[in-house]
Amino acid sequence: ERTKPVRTKPVCVFWNHSIMIGGTGGWSAKGCELLSRNRTHVACQCSHTASFAVLMDVSRREHGEVLPLKIVTYAAVSLSLVALLVAFVLLALARTLRSNLHGVHRNLIGALFCSQLVFVIGITQTGNPFLCTVVAILLHYVYTSTFAWTFVESLHVYRMLTEVRNIDAGPMRFYYVVGWGIPAIITGLAVGLDPQGYGNPDFCWLSLRDTLIWSFAGPIGAVIIVNTVIFVLSAKVSCQRKHHYYERKG
């Protein structure tokens, strides 16, 4: 006996005439919030007046078809969390590993650990709109911080290769500002400009149909480009050092 597909994931929308889809406008969820739902009713709240509707996504994926993928995801993330925790403890306790370079590694591991922990706990908390928004904001911050610390790491390695003085000891205030402070500023500005862009009926993340996604993709793209340039420069300096060394030794 075939069962009817269960209609799930209601989305509160309004008709936005400024969206140029075929020249007539289109449905938009911006400014609308799902307050409650049951088997017969959906309660919505919107911050403006227009023509409203509730879009229903016919989905059966919630009912077991992707269970193997879910098991693999949770198992892999759990293994990753354990490995990251062990690495952090080793870098924190081993006296011979105490240096600015390993300090950067500790912060990078901490950002990775937090991002994966928040992801595995909160990415599917779509039933509570406020909690889902908080999870999406936290994920935005910790993921941006992870990429910021990869930039700090590459910058530190380049400085170690090019500067005469020992930079592997001393305060790391500048690194903390770049690794934790700048991502906080980016996330704070994004939240202030478009708080409705965090969280959606499918998962607790940035809205992929909104320009807000560039507050995440933009900085990460910049980090990837800069890290690539620093890698090339570091490789060049390293090769020059080896060349001079072999010339001296014959």
Order of alpha helices (4+ residues) and beta strands (2+ residues): beta-beta-beta-beta-beta-alpha-alpha-alpha-alpha-alpha-alpha
